[in-house]
Amino acid sequence: MSAASRAVTPGHQFASDNTAGVCPEALAALIEANADFAPSYGNDLHTAAVADRLREIFETRCEVFFVFNGTAANSLAVSTCCMPYHSVVCSDAAHLETDECGGPEFFSGGAKILLAPSRNGKLDPAAVEELATRRTDIHFPKPRLLSLTLPTELGGVYSLDELEALGRLAERLRLRVHMDGARFANAVAALGASPAEIVRRGRVDVLCLGGTKIGLPVGEAVVFFDCDLAQEFAYRCKQAGQLASKMRFLTAPWLGILRDGAWLRHAAHANAMARRLSAGLADIPGVKLLHPTEANAVFAALPPAVHQRLVARGWQYYTFIGQGAARFMCCWATTAEDVAALLRDAASAEND
């Protein structure tokens, strides 16, 4: 049994940035939206205001849709970009391959996922080009889409230059670019660049912008920078069961976190807590950091005694990446006291 599957102890939760409650700004906006009647199916003022705010943030015309979760966002975005005979080039660690239960293939009618080797989940342009140009005959699914995750599933953050290189490559190979941005806010905070510059550098056509992991109660945004791709996306959402009748309860919380930059403050805080945890774990004998801590995730190989101590003390984290290996996620609600307490328990294992 992994540590994450045990009963949750308050203040001991590092399993996922999905586990925290709703952040104050989002909750206040949700309560405000509940004060009166409003038109249904996205025809309310809250939904329109969030879409306009995102256009301001990304400094461009874009089409914005809201769905319940990241699997729907990614799968429907891929299906919009790809015909059934197309293929998607992505990292061998990408959620499209490992954690979407075949959703992209299902909703696209069969588009094939092509896996490129990665380092810390980040794609190398040479590997992408080799895979995308390996075959051009009619017997092979035609590469149509490059999918990037930012930050990656292993906590890596592409630099602006890396995004530029991949975006230029996609442009040259005539590939659309999809970005899985479940933790996009953490990447923005880590890079210190504007959201607009990040998507411009990567030539991103469609961004699946995560909200749940940065403090929303539910919901992700699908942002199309190529507006032609979005022409009938609303029908895909409806068919997939992703059209909320009381849409304002998905969208109003976005207003709360976007209004004065709370989304990026929360992301920067989570990143800072992860750096603090990473540095502390690195000082414990026998603990080995597995990947650089570039956003809000810490990956470490723990000695058995440390793992046993943390489990016994009720700490929650995932051990799905191998025997003795652990992933710790920090979020908007993680405190410095939480980090310090975990580090004390980990360090005390050597005294048992």
Summary of the structure (lengths in Angstrom):
residues: 352
radius of gyration: 20.5
end to end distance: 22.1
largest distance: 63.8
contacts: 1248
relative contact order: 0.18
helix: 45%
strand: 17%
